[in-house]
Amino acid sequence: EKGGYEHFMLKEIFEQPDVMHDVMRGRVRTEEGRVVLGGIEDYLDRLKQARRIVICACGTSWHAGLIGEYLIEDFARIPVEVDYASEFRYRNPIIGPDDVVIVISQSGETADTLAALRAAKEKGAMVMGICNVVGSTIARETMCGIYTHAGPEVGVASTKAFTAQVIVLYMLALALSKGRTISHDEMRLSLKELSKVPEHAAKILELDSQIQQIADDYKDARNFLYLGRGYNFPVALEGALKLKEISYIHAEGYPAAEMKHGPIALIDEDMPVVVIATRDSSYQKILSNIEEVRSRKGRVIAIASEGDTEVARLAEHVIYIPQASAQIMPLLTVIPLQLLSYHIATLRGCNVDRPRNLAKSVTVE
Ligand code: M6R
């Protein structure tokens, strides 16, 4: 069942390169410079004309939604808002027929997400779903949608479903850009970048034993801080959530620049800080953030781009991952964070597949 792995979570982390292929299969047509998304084809024009897109979800799916916001605004230049489904449904949101509401849910059964979808429908919005479980309630009640095709996810901590959601959002952003905000060449280039992701992911998974060693050094920490900027900010949130869920260590994710507005007060030698410091337009800024942590004796575990030499001078541990465009990065930077939380949790003797107090799908409010 677990395919030789000790836990479903580890199996699902390692399945990611294959899952990534499955999500893209038949949909990504690099040579033709287009994306084919059967489940939304009839609604594509309406989607492109949306006055605004609102993404609603919970937990890890909400983190994928944040990346979706960056991707859709970046590529398709359509305004996007991301809301917790539980907040959206109760706050009397301003939604009308010109708006598109996208709900994201692995299980397709999350109570708050389902209620948000029904509320949006009632207000006349077009509702679209991104679900993993085929035929789930959310998949049935949305007008159109895209399945993530990640296969069954058993581990309570979501891993492969998240990367599949982000790939779907990347494909959606490109589909919404076609003929509007992106040239044919840019489209082909962006698709090419995407199709290289499974290979990069497989390379990152080879770092498993290095990450396990780092985990051993930090397994007794009581708190963790995760920092990232831009596309890596939602990944910092996701890394912190993974650690909390399965190791019961308190962890917070922050946009790195916000550190000086509060969390910097927490930093000392007992506060490990995971910094996602890959090479993109905010690279120099993130280096200064690492310096700020170091000068307060914080221990830094950095995720950096292959070939980087700067980060190693500053951080105590560096995990090197292949270089890719900023829009692709979350798909790569999240993998070492999944492995880090997995190993910390197992070294602490926690039941990673069935963490305390949590259910795989939250069907109650
Ligand atoms: O099935 P869904 O994607 O709607 O679930 C949403 C959250 O409950 C879920 O992502 C939760 O946060 C996970 N345990 C995260 O690992």
Residues whose N, C-alpha, C, O or C-beta is under 5 A from the ligand:
A	BS01	M6R	C58 G59 T60 S61 I104 S105 Q106 S107 G108 T110 V156 A157 S158 K360 V362
